[in-house]
Amino acid sequence: QVQLVESGGGLVQAGGSLRLSCAASGRSFNRHTLGWFRQAPGKERELVAAIGWSFGSSYYADSVKGRFTIARDNTKNTVYLQMSSLKPEDTAVYYCAAKASGSVSRTAKEEYEYWGQGTQVIVSS
């Protein structure tokens, strides 16, 4: 059982930066793959980045490579998404999610078992 709560969203100008945080609870947190999804109005919810529980495994969508960084601190039960060089097309509700199995490169949202409530990111041009 994992519970997730996101924070850190807001309004930022294009080219700016934001760091999203996801506070997690649950005894099996360290064994879960963690992902950040986003969903813009009228668009499919998509995996932005994911991080595994061993060997530093990570995944990034092509649209955010080089701009976003995912990290986790298991001692603090927290996962972060550092976003830089933000673009208007990054505007979306961002969700933290967790799954007990499946590689980081498997992008299907259906594989993720636990979800946060989402945090809004708006990037103005």
C-alpha positions as a printed Julia matrix, in Angstrom:
125×3 Matrix{Float64}:
  0.0    0.0     0.0
  1.36   3.36   -1.09
 -0.14   6.8    -0.69
  1.18   9.71   -2.74
  0.76  13.47   -2.41
  2.19  15.88   -4.98
  3.22  19.47   -4.46
  5.25  22.17   -6.17
  3.12  23.03   -9.16
  2.39  26.56  -10.17
  2.56  29.22  -12.85
  5.88  29.89  -14.52
  7.09  31.68  -17.63
  8.57  29.78  -20.54
 12.22  29.04  -19.86
 11.69  28.88  -16.13
 12.01  26.02  -13.7
  9.9   24.17  -11.17
 10.52  21.25   -8.86
  7.66  18.9    -8.15
  7.69  16.76   -5.05
  5.77  13.63   -4.22
  5.58  12.56   -0.61
  4.97   8.85   -0.27
  3.94   6.6     2.54
  3.95   2.84    2.7
  6.23   0.14    3.95
  7.1   -1.06    0.44
  7.98   2.35   -1.0
 11.57   1.38   -1.76
 10.43  -1.57   -3.88
  8.14   0.45   -6.14
  8.82   2.03   -9.48
  7.78   5.68   -9.36
  6.58   7.7   -12.3
  5.49  11.19  -13.18
  2.61  11.46  -15.61
  1.01  14.52  -17.08
 -2.3   15.2   -18.73
 -3.2   18.28  -20.69
 -6.81  19.14  -21.55
 -8.05  16.9   -24.34
 -4.84  14.88  -24.32
 -3.95  11.38  -23.22
 -2.27  10.96  -19.87
  1.37  10.26  -20.66
  4.4    9.1   -18.76
  6.96  11.87  -18.47
  9.61  10.16  -16.36
 10.03   7.08  -14.21
 12.61   5.79  -11.78
 13.17   2.27  -10.54
 14.16   0.99   -7.14
 17.57  -0.38   -8.09
 20.52   0.19  -10.39
 19.54   3.79  -11.03
 17.06   2.83  -13.72
 15.22   5.76  -15.21
 13.1    6.68  -18.18
 12.31   9.98  -19.85
  9.88  10.81  -22.6
 11.6   12.23  -25.65
  9.78  15.5   -25.19
 11.47  16.17  -21.85
 14.91  14.6   -22.22
 17.62  17.02  -21.23
 15.16  19.29  -19.47
 13.6   17.19  -16.71
 15.29  15.1   -14.05
 13.64  12.51  -11.83
 15.16  11.55   -8.51
 14.11   9.71   -5.38
 15.21   9.86   -1.81
 14.13   6.66   -0.15
 15.22   7.85    3.27
 12.69  10.67    2.97
 10.06   8.68    1.08
 10.04  11.35   -1.59
 10.35  11.48   -5.36
 11.12  14.68   -7.25
 10.74  15.97  -10.76
 13.07  18.86  -11.5
 11.81  20.7   -14.56
 13.85  23.31  -16.38
 13.62  25.15  -19.69
  9.87  24.84  -19.43
  7.77  25.28  -22.54
  4.1   26.17  -22.93
  3.46  22.63  -24.15
  4.54  21.37  -20.73
  1.34  22.82  -19.3
 -0.62  19.99  -17.71
 -1.72  18.41  -14.48
  1.19  16.34  -13.23
  0.56  13.12  -11.34
  2.86  11.01   -9.23
  2.25   7.28   -9.54
  3.72   4.02   -8.29
  3.76   0.41   -9.39
  5.11  -2.72   -7.78
  6.27  -4.35  -11.01
  7.15  -3.47  -14.56
 10.22  -1.77  -15.95
 10.6    1.98  -16.06
 10.37   1.94  -19.85
  6.88   0.46  -19.82
  4.8    3.57  -20.19
  1.24   2.31  -19.82
 -0.64   4.16  -17.15
 -2.69   1.03  -16.5
  0.35  -0.6   -14.89
  0.52   1.97  -12.14
 -1.43   1.02   -9.05
 -1.22   4.11   -6.87
 -1.81   7.73   -7.81
 -1.54  11.13   -6.26
 -4.17  13.81   -6.66
 -2.18  15.8    -9.21
 -0.62  19.24   -9.23
 -1.15  21.87  -11.91
  1.73  23.27  -13.94
  1.05  26.21  -16.23
  3.78  27.58  -18.46
  3.06  30.92  -20.07
  4.59  32.04  -23.34
